Amino acid sequence: KIALFARLESLVFPAGVTVFYPNIGADLPAGNFIRPDVLPASTAPLDLVGSNQESGLLQVSIYVKKGLGELTSSGIAQTILDGFPRNLALNGVRIDRPGSIGPSFFDGNWQVTPVTIPYQNIA
């Protein structure tokens, strides 16, 4: 989690976009923000000896004020995808497949666009 979040923080987003972490702070930011969540997946065997591979998804939800248009969230989403290219090795984590942008939806006054980055834990 730490390596994924650190990489996300190192990316350069448009002015005013903040990172809002789960369960830190009580109030949503007033401006556009992204919210990362790590979704662990099942462990799978790699070989006959019993080595296991843990994988999961980094789900980054992009929150853009309603009415700003699709291009704002699309630009932020592309920044995230570019920051997590396939075969990127971080501290104990490897991005094993290209990420993807999901369909946007509305949540109150926010347009939410999910970006999903698959990863593997490596030893």
Long-range contacts (C-beta under 8 A, 24 or more apart in sequence): 1-38, 2-91, 3-90, 3-91, 3-92, 3-93, 4-36, 4-38, 4-58, 4-90, 4-93, 4-117, 4-119, 5-36, 6-90, 6-91, 7-83, 7-84, 7-88, 7-90, 8-34, 8-36, 8-58, 8-60, 8-80, 8-83, 10-83, 11-79, 11-80, 11-83, 12-79, 13-76, 13-79, 14-72, 14-75, 14-76, 17-76, 20-63, 28-63, 31-65, 32-62, 32-63, 32-64, 32-65, 32-68, 32-72, 32-76, 33-63, 34-60, 34-61, 34-62, 34-63, 34-76, 34-80, 35-60, 35-61, 35-63, 36-60, 36-61, 37-61, 53-120, 53-121, 54-120, 54-121, 55-96, 55-118, 55-119, 55-120, 55-121, 56-118, 56-119, 56-121, 57-116, 57-117, 57-118, 57-119, 58-84, 58-116, 58-117, 58-119, 59-114, 59-115, 59-116, 59-117, 60-114, 60-115, 60-116, 60-117, 61-112, 61-113, 61-114, 61-115, 62-112, 62-113, 62-114, 62-115, 63-107, 63-110, 63-111, 63-112, 64-110, 64-111, 64-113, 65-109, 65-110, 65-111, 66-106, 66-108, 66-109, 66-110, 66-111, 68-111, 70-104, 70-111, 73-104, 73-111, 73-113, 74-101, 74-113, 76-113, 77-101, 77-113, 77-115, 80-115, 80-117, 81-115, 81-117, 84-117, 89-122, 92-121, 92-122, 92-123, 93-119, 93-120, 93-121, 93-122, 94-119, 94-120, 94-122, 95-119, 96-120
